[in-house]
Amino acid sequence: MTNGQQIRGNSILPARREPVQLHTVDGLCLVGELALPERTDAVATMICLHPLPTHGGMMDSHIFRKAAYRLPALADLAVLRFNTRGTSSAQGTSEGAFDEADGERYDVAAAIELADFNDLPQIWVVGWSFGTDLALKHALDPSVQGVILLSPPLRYAQDADLDAWADSGTPLFAIVPEHDDYLKPPEARERFARVPHAEIVAVDGAKHLWVGDSERVLDEIVARLNPAVDVPLPKGWTGAMATADPSAYDQGA
């Protein structure tokens, strides 16, 4: 039985949320949002790198939207999400143009810099699809405690990028759907064998976009960023809860 109101896909739990601007060293302004626990300090920080913008990916893609809606309240996490260069969502459009994971290095650096500037604790980078390539190529930074890769296609990231993570020893977790369109668990284990400390988590029945499996993904993220929180996360909420307008978002992306 669910205690309180059921948490649904568009449920918004209490948090301190504010729009932010990220400024890149090549002169672009990116739109974003920072969500913090309502009354306590964050235990850890999740920087979200969204899926491919040329195929609908954005900061409001459903996993990251739900993370920002729920995890400050349920897991004491800070959630920083933003649109990479040239990407649009309900939150706005970032300056610049899509650059096939090259110029986006400055976007990732700007997000890490913003987290550092705001003294956000225990910074983890969580990439999804295209965002995993950005994480592997550009997020190996002394401020980053680890990375979580959702549906990594390893399209832009090369063996040299994996070797750099192997040399660093920085924690790396890849959460791979059984029916992924690009890299299924057996292939993922083979490719990530270059990173001996990498952990591959295969999710039975899941697909690349995680539709219907977002709760499992959020549980896996929380288990790494704040192990003190019990998972699976609660399905209900007894306090104030708002509801987002689903018509503002592309479904599934």
C-alpha positions in Angstrom: 0.0 0.0 0.0 1.2 3.5 -0.9 1.5 6.0 2.0 0.2 9.5 1.2 -0.3 10.7 -2.3 1.1 8.5 -5.1 4.1 9.9 -6.8 3.4 9.9 -10.5 5.5 10.8 -13.6 4.7 14.5 -13.3 4.6 14.8 -9.5 6.8 17.7 -8.2 8.0 17.3 -4.6 9.2 20.3 -2.6 12.6 21.7 -3.3 14.5 25.0 -3.7 14.5 25.4 -7.5 16.0 28.2 -9.4 16.9 28.9 -13.1 20.6 29.2 -13.7 22.8 30.3 -16.5 26.0 28.5 -17.4 28.7 30.5 -19.1 31.2 28.7 -21.3 34.8 29.8 -22.0 33.9 30.1 -25.7 31.3 32.8 -24.9 28.0 30.9 -24.8 25.2 31.2 -22.3 23.4 27.9 -21.5 20.0 27.6 -19.7 19.7 25.4 -16.7 18.0 24.7 -13.4 19.4 23.9 -10.0 17.2 22.0 -7.6 18.2 21.7 -3.9 16.6 20.0 -0.8 14.0 22.3 0.6 15.2 22.6 4.2 18.6 20.8 4.5 22.0 20.8 2.8 22.5 18.5 -0.1 24.5 15.3 0.5 25.7 14.9 -3.1 25.2 16.5 -6.5 24.0 15.1 -9.7 25.0 17.0 -12.9 22.8 15.7 -15.7 24.0 15.4 -19.3 21.0 14.8 -21.6 20.5 12.6 -24.6 21.2 13.6 -28.2 19.5 17.0 -28.9 19.1 16.2 -32.6 16.8 13.4 -31.6 14.8 15.2 -28.9 17.2 15.0 -26.0 17.2 18.0 -23.6 17.4 18.9 -19.9 13.7 18.0 -19.6 14.1 14.5 -20.9 12.0 12.3 -18.5 14.7 10.7 -16.3 16.3 14.0 -15.5 13.0 15.8 -15.1 11.9 13.2 -12.6 15.3 13.4 -10.9 14.9 17.1 -10.4 11.2 16.7 -9.3 11.9 13.9 -6.7 15.5 13.5 -5.6 16.0 16.7 -3.6 13.1 15.6 -1.4 13.6 11.8 -1.4 17.4 11.6 -1.3 18.8 15.0 -0.3 20.5 15.4 -3.6 21.2 18.6 -5.6 20.2 18.2 -9.2 21.8 20.4 -11.9 20.4 20.0 -15.4 20.9 22.2 -18.4 20.6 22.3 -22.2 23.8 21.9 -24.0 24.7 24.3 -26.8 21.9 24.8 -29.3 19.4 22.7 -27.4 15.8 23.8 -26.6 13.3 22.7 -24.0 10.5 24.2 -22.0 13.2 25.9 -19.9 14.6 27.8 -22.9 17.2 27.6 -25.6 20.9 27.5 -25.0 23.1 29.6 -27.3 25.3 28.0 -29.9 24.9 25.0 -32.1 25.2 21.2 -31.7 28.9 20.3 -32.2 28.9 16.4 -32.2 30.5 16.1 -28.7 33.4 18.4 -29.4 32.4 22.0 -28.4 30.2 20.5 -25.8 33.4 20.0 -23.7 33.0 23.6 -22.7 29.4 23.0 -21.7 30.4 20.2 -19.4 33.2 22.3 -17.9 30.8 25.2 -17.3 28.4 22.8 -15.4 31.2 21.5 -13.2 32.4 25.1 -12.6 28.9 26.2 -11.6 28.7 23.3 -9.1 32.1 24.2 -7.7 31.2 27.9 -7.4 28.1 27.1 -5.5 30.1 24.7 -3.1 27.8 21.8 -4.1 29.0 18.6 -2.4 30.2 15.3 -3.8 29.8 16.1 -7.6 28.7 13.1 -9.8 28.1 13.4 -13.5 25.1 11.4 -14.8 25.0 11.0 -18.6 22.3 9.5 -20.6 22.9 8.2 -24.2 24.7 11.1 -25.9 25.3 12.5 -22.5 27.4 9.4 -21.6 29.7 10.2 -24.5 30.1 13.8 -23.1 30.8 12.4 -19.7 33.4 9.9 -20.9 35.1 12.5 -23.1 34.9 15.6 -20.9 34.0 14.9 -17.3 37.3 13.5 -16.0 37.9 16.4 -13.6 39.4 16.5 -10.1 36.0 17.9 -8.8 34.1 14.9 -10.1 33.7 12.0 -7.7 32.3 9.5 -10.2 30.1 9.0 -13.3 26.9 7.1 -14.0 26.2 6.2 -17.6 22.6 5.4 -18.7 22.3 3.6 -22.0 25.9 4.3 -23.2 26.1 4.0 -27.0 29.9 4.6 -27.1 29.3 6.5 -30.3 31.6 9.5 -29.8 33.8 8.2 -26.9 36.8 6.3 -28.0 39.1 3.6 -26.4 41.5 6.4 -25.4 38.7 8.0 -23.4 38.0 4.7 -21.6 41.7 4.3 -21.0 41.9 7.7 -19.3 39.1 6.6 -16.9 40.9 3.4 -16.2 44.1 5.2 -15.3 42.2 7.7 -13.1 40.5 5.0 -10.9 37.4 7.4 -10.7 34.2 5.3 -10.0 32.3 4.5 -13.2 28.9 2.8 -13.3 27.2 1.9 -16.6 23.5 1.1 -16.4 22.6 -0.8 -19.5 19.1 -1.9 -20.7 18.7 -5.5 -21.8 17.1 -4.3 -25.1 19.2 -1.3 -25.8 19.2 -0.1 -29.4 23.0 0.6 -29.5 24.9 -1.3 -26.8 23.4 -4.3 -25.0 24.9 -5.7 -21.7 27.2 -8.3 -23.3 28.8 -5.8 -25.6 29.0 -3.2 -22.9 30.9 -5.6 -20.6 33.3 -6.3 -23.5 33.9 -2.6 -24.3 34.2 -1.5 -20.7 36.6 -4.2 -19.9 39.2 -1.6 -20.6 38.2 0.1 -17.3 38.8 -2.7 -14.8 37.0 -0.9 -12.0 33.9 -0.2 -14.0 30.6 -1.7 -12.8 28.1 -2.8 -15.5 24.5 -3.0 -14.2 22.2 -4.8 -16.7 18.5 -4.1 -16.4 16.2 -6.9 -17.6 13.4 -5.9 -19.9 14.5 -2.3 -20.2 15.0 -0.2 -23.4 17.2 2.7 -24.4 14.8 5.4 -23.3 13.9 3.8 -20.0 10.2 4.3 -20.5 8.4 2.5 -17.7 11.7 1.9 -15.9 12.6 5.4 -14.6 12.1 4.4 -11.0 14.7 1.6 -11.3 17.2 4.2 -12.8 16.6 6.7 -10.0 17.1 4.0 -7.4 20.4 3.0 -9.0 21.5 6.7 -9.0 20.5 7.2 -5.4 22.3 4.0 -4.3 25.6 5.5 -5.4 25.2 9.2 -4.6 23.6 8.7 -1.2 23.9 5.1 0.1 22.3 6.1 3.4 18.9 6.3 1.7 17.0 3.1 1.4 16.0 2.0 -2.1 13.6 1.4 -3.7 12.5 4.9 -3.1 9.0 5.5 -1.7 6.1 5.5 -4.1 4.1 7.9 -2.0 4.5 11.4 -0.4 2.7 12.8 2.6 3.6 16.5 2.2 2.8 19.1 -0.4 3.1 18.0 -4.0 2.5 19.9 -7.3 1.8 18.5 -10.8 3.7 19.5 -13.9 2.0 20.1 -17.2 2.9 17.2 -19.4 2.1 19.0 -22.6 5.2 21.1 -22.1 7.5 18.2 -22.8 8.2 15.8 -25.6 7.2 12.4 -24.4 9.8 9.6 -24.1 12.9 11.6 -24.9 
